[in-house]
Amino acid sequence: MSAAALELTVYSRRACHLCDLMMAGLRRLQSEFAFDVTVIDIDTDATLRARYDHDVPVLAHGERELCRHRLDTAMLGAYLARCGKIR
């Protein structure tokens, strides 16, 4: 296992079924890959709401957007493997 987990961010909002599905998929992947997830509610920040209003959930690593609306598990698994985050 790598020493430090990768920090991913999910831009989300309350009562969002796609956000719930993305989070469930991320929790499943955490058994294979070393990453942490921070969830940010876009409705608490006007700038984030303007940026992501109709696009949540958005998964990002730093400034790099990884996917919108639905979790692409194959792409994310390959990305995490390239980053050396396999458990």
Phi and psi in degrees as GROMACS dihedral restraints (atoms count N, CA, C in turn):
[ dihedral_restraints ]
;  ai    aj    ak    al  type     phi  dphi    fc
    3     4     5     6     1   -69.1    20    10
    4     5     6     7     1   153.3    20    10
    6     7     8     9     1   -64.4    20    10
    7     8     9    10     1   -42.5    20    10
    9    10    11    12     1  -121.1    20    10
   10    11    12    13     1   138.2    20    10
   12    13    14    15     1   -77.8    20    10
   13    14    15    16     1   148.9    20    10
   15    16    17    18     1   -75.1    20    10
   16    17    18    19     1   143.9    20    10
   18    19    20    21     1  -103.1    20    10
   19    20    21    22     1   114.3    20    10
   21    22    23    24     1  -105.4    20    10
   22    23    24    25     1   153.4    20    10
   24    25    26    27     1  -123.1    20    10
   25    26    27    28     1   134.1    20    10
   27    28    29    30     1  -111.7    20    10
   28    29    30    31     1   119.2    20    10
   30    31    32    33     1   -88.3    20    10
   31    32    33    34     1   121.9    20    10
   33    34    35    36     1  -142.3    20    10
   34    35    36    37     1  -177.6    20    10
   36    37    38    39     1  -153.9    20    10
   37    38    39    40     1   162.3    20    10
   39    40    41    42     1   -65.6    20    10
   40    41    42    43     1   153.3    20    10
   42    43    44    45     1    56.2    20    10
   43    44    45    46     1    40.8    20    10
   45    46    47    48     1  -115.6    20    10
   46    47    48    49     1   108.2    20    10
   48    49    50    51     1   -66.4    20    10
   49    50    51    52     1   -33.6    20    10
   51    52    53    54     1   -66.7    20    10
   52    53    54    55     1   -35.5    20    10
   54    55    56    57     1   -64.3    20    10
   55    56    57    58     1   -42.9    20    10
   57    58    59    60     1   -62.0    20    10
   58    59    60    61     1   -42.1    20    10
   60    61    62    63     1   -64.3    20    10
   61    62    63    64     1   -41.9    20    10
   63    64    65    66     1   -63.0    20    10
   64    65    66    67     1   -44.4    20    10
   66    67    68    69     1   -63.1    20    10
   67    68    69    70     1   -39.6    20    10
   69    70    71    72     1   -63.1    20    10
   70    71    72    73     1   -42.2    20    10
   72    73    74    75     1   -65.1    20    10
   73    74    75    76     1   -39.2    20    10
   75    76    77    78     1   -65.4    20    10
   76    77    78    79     1   -40.8    20    10
   78    79    80    81     1   -60.9    20    10
   79    80    81    82     1   -39.7    20    10
   81    82    83    84     1   -64.0    20    10
   82    83    84    85     1   -41.3    20    10
   84    85    86    87     1   -69.1    20    10
   85    86    87    88     1   -22.3    20    10
   87    88    89    90     1   -66.8    20    10
   88    89    90    91     1   -14.8    20    10
   90    91    92    93     1   -75.7    20    10
   91    92    93    94     1   -21.4    20    10
   93    94    95    96     1  -102.6    20    10
   94    95    96    97     1   -29.1    20    10
   96    97    98    99     1  -128.4    20    10
   97    98    99   100     1   148.3    20    10
   99   100   101   102     1   -90.5    20    10
  100   101   102   103     1    97.6    20    10
  102   103   104   105     1  -150.7    20    10
  103   104   105   106     1   150.4    20    10
  105   106   107   108     1  -109.3    20    10
  106   107   108   109     1   157.5    20    10
  108   109   110   111     1  -126.6    20    10
  109   110   111   112     1   129.6    20    10
  111   112   113   114     1  -109.2    20    10
  112   113   114   115     1   129.0    20    10
  114   115   116   117     1  -103.4    20    10
  115   116   117   118     1   128.1    20    10
  117   118   119   120     1  -118.4    20    10
  118   119   120   121     1   122.5    20    10
  120   121   122   123     1   -79.2    20    10
  121   122   123   124     1   112.1    20    10
  123   124   125   126     1   -65.9    20    10
  124   125   126   127     1   -21.5    20    10
  126   127   128   129     1   -76.1    20    10
  127   128   129   130     1    -3.6    20    10
  129   130   131   132     1   -93.7    20    10
  130   131   132   133     1    -1.2    20    10
  132   133   134   135     1  -143.2    20    10
  133   134   135   136     1   117.4    20    10
  135   136   137   138     1   -59.5    20    10
  136   137   138   139     1   -36.2    20    10
  138   139   140   141     1   -66.9    20    10
  139   140   141   142     1   -45.1    20    10
  141   142   143   144     1   -66.6    20    10
  142   143   144   145     1   -38.9    20    10
  144   145   146   147     1   -61.6    20    10
  145   146   147   148     1   -43.0    20    10
  147   148   149   150     1   -64.8    20    10
  148   149   150   151     1   -36.7    20    10
  150   151   152   153     1   -75.1    20    10
  151   152   153   154     1   -40.3    20    10
  153   154   155   156     1  -117.6    20    10
  154   155   156   157     1     7.8    20    10
  156   157   158   159     1   -43.6    20    10
  157   158   159   160     1   -51.5    20    10
  159   160   161   162     1  -102.6    20    10
  160   161   162   163     1    12.3    20    10
  162   163   164   165     1  -116.6    20    10
  163   164   165   166     1     0.9    20    10
  165   166   167   168     1   -69.4    20    10
  166   167   168   169     1   149.1    20    10
  168   169   170   171     1   -79.7    20    10
  169   170   171   172     1   154.8    20    10
  171   172   173   174     1  -124.5    20    10
  172   173   174   175     1   128.5    20    10
  174   175   176   177     1  -103.5    20    10
  175   176   177   178     1   129.7    20    10
  177   178   179   180     1  -135.9    20    10
  178   179   180   181     1   153.6    20    10
  180   181   182   183     1  -121.8    20    10
  181   182   183   184     1   104.9    20    10
  183   184   185   186     1    62.9    20    10
  184   185   186   187     1  -128.3    20    10
  186   187   188   189     1   -87.9    20    10
  187   188   189   190     1    -4.9    20    10
  189   190   191   192     1   -87.0    20    10
  190   191   192   193     1   117.8    20    10
  192   193   194   195     1   -80.0    20    10
  193   194   195   196     1   126.8    20    10
  195   196   197   198     1   -97.5    20    10
  196   197   198   199     1   -41.9    20    10
  198   199   200   201     1  -162.8    20    10
  199   200   201   202     1   156.7    20    10
  201   202   203   204     1  -123.4    20    10
  202   203   204   205     1   149.3    20    10
  204   205   206   207     1    71.4    20    10
  205   206   207   208     1   -53.0    20    10
  207   208   209   210     1  -135.0    20    10
  208   209   210   211     1   146.8    20    10
  210   211   212   213     1   -77.2    20    10
  211   212   213   214     1   124.5    20    10
  213   214   215   216     1   -94.7    20    10
  214   215   216   217     1    92.3    20    10
  216   217   218   219     1   -65.4    20    10
  217   218   219   220     1   -36.3    20    10
  219   220   221   222     1   -64.7    20    10
  220   221   222   223     1   -46.7    20    10
  222   223   224   225     1   -64.1    20    10
  223   224   225   226     1   -44.5    20    10
  225   226   227   228     1   -66.3    20    10
  226   227   228   229     1   -40.8    20    10
  228   229   230   231     1   -59.7    20    10
  229   230   231   232     1   -43.8    20    10
  231   232   233   234     1   -65.1    20    10
  232   233   234   235     1   -40.3    20    10
  234   235   236   237     1   -62.9    20    10
  235   236   237   238     1   -46.6    20    10
  237   238   239   240     1   -66.0    20    10
  238   239   240   241     1   -36.7    20    10
  240   241   242   243     1   -64.1    20    10
  241   242   243   244     1   -42.2    20    10
  243   244   245   246     1   -62.5    20    10
  244   245   246   247     1   -32.4    20    10
  246   247   248   249     1   -80.8    20    10
  247   248   249   250     1    -2.6    20    10
  249   250   251   252     1    75.5    20    10
  250   251   252   253     1    32.0    20    10
  252   253   254   255     1  -106.3    20    10
  253   254   255   256     1    28.0    20    10
  255   256   257   258     1   -78.5    20    10
  256   257   258   259     1   137.0    20    10
